């Protein structure tokens, strides 16, 4: 049977250009020059007596090139929601919140731009400020529930809590000891924004006056059902950084089965890695992602400083691996075929040897050897050795007969999903 060399070559080239499991960067912003936090709009009052407004972010980040008008994940809003203790307008909102993009010393002491949000006032009428958490300033992505779920997502950013975080929380007061770090909620129940599932990571202050982390999955997503806590995990080992920058990372894979996952880390230290179902009873999709939130049961002011935001569709540094102090590997592998040499004549048993070097995440290199388009061997590792019996190689057919030319091709793929292709030609 005639071997279709051209079709095989096309298949190999397609494999070389198609990432295997590499993550895709969906959005990145350093809140650099060109990014604008617009004045609050959309003032409204809720039946509960709370006020509401929205603060959009627009412009093109000069440092990353990403445009805030091109919102990821099909979102229709990407910015700050402002929920106040009482109705506000453009004249009175300043006494409740202060939000800004400003330049401050970053994690390495060099100037960076940050998104700063500060909830200054939050008590309800007739109530003390402590324990009342309705007022908040979430930095969030709002998306329609009609566009489908977000099955896999990884978010990372630099974050800094206020100096008096410990003092602002009081475990002696009912619900006065918490502060939200991250959460998402589902929506679409009866064609409304309310949903059936939430995951939240929170900072709590214990009776020993020490801070610790808690993550949980529940059904508190503005739906009509009584509260159900599906799972709760506490971490009292990884410190909660106060008044200093830390790298926050979160990933989830949504599933009704055991492969569901919620993973989150601080400065490379994993605080939660929960496996199991993480869908609600109705399997509703995610419609709200609260990237950060000035939201607490403690005393105001409640502040958030966020910088260096990245959103990916999977773990960018390898499954279950933190990217803290790592650069994302964007460099493809480099292939060196050490023998035979390009253009040489070959006969008998010919050793084919190659060495692959890769980027920062280059462990787990896989090499595949093709000769005249036919797969010969696949090896895991940076070195490949193969004994080629030239006498058994079929001659390539041409329009005028046969050719003594043989093409040796090696396809390499590293753990980050980056690929490279190296080809040499030898003659019988």
Secondary structure as GFF3:
##gff-version 3
##sequence-region A 1 428
A	DSSP	alpha_helix	5	17	.	.	.	ID=ss1
A	DSSP	beta_strand	25	29	.	.	.	ID=ss2
A	DSSP	beta_strand	36	37	.	.	.	ID=ss3
A	DSSP	beta_strand	41	45	.	.	.	ID=ss4
A	DSSP	beta_strand	51	58	.	.	.	ID=ss5
A	DSSP	three_ten_helix	72	74	.	.	.	ID=ss6
A	DSSP	beta_strand	75	84	.	.	.	ID=ss7
A	DSSP	three_ten_helix	93	95	.	.	.	ID=ss8
A	DSSP	beta_strand	97	105	.	.	.	ID=ss9
A	DSSP	beta_strand	111	119	.	.	.	ID=ss10
A	DSSP	beta_strand	137	143	.	.	.	ID=ss11
A	DSSP	three_ten_helix	145	147	.	.	.	ID=ss12
A	DSSP	beta_strand	152	160	.	.	.	ID=ss13
A	DSSP	alpha_helix	165	168	.	.	.	ID=ss14
A	DSSP	beta_strand	178	186	.	.	.	ID=ss15
A	DSSP	three_ten_helix	189	191	.	.	.	ID=ss16
A	DSSP	beta_strand	198	205	.	.	.	ID=ss17
A	DSSP	beta_strand	211	218	.	.	.	ID=ss18
A	DSSP	beta_strand	229	235	.	.	.	ID=ss19
A	DSSP	beta_strand	246	253	.	.	.	ID=ss20
A	DSSP	beta_strand	261	266	.	.	.	ID=ss21
A	DSSP	beta_strand	269	275	.	.	.	ID=ss22
A	DSSP	beta_strand	286	294	.	.	.	ID=ss23
A	DSSP	beta_strand	302	312	.	.	.	ID=ss24
A	DSSP	beta_strand	334	339	.	.	.	ID=ss25
A	DSSP	beta_strand	349	357	.	.	.	ID=ss26
A	DSSP	beta_strand	366	371	.	.	.	ID=ss27
A	DSSP	beta_strand	374	380	.	.	.	ID=ss28
A	DSSP	beta_strand	383	389	.	.	.	ID=ss29
A	DSSP	three_ten_helix	390	392	.	.	.	ID=ss30
A	DSSP	beta_strand	396	398	.	.	.	ID=ss31
A	DSSP	beta_strand	401	403	.	.	.	ID=ss32
A	DSSP	beta_strand	405	413	.	.	.	ID=ss33
A	DSSP	beta_strand	419	427	.	.	.	ID=ss34
###
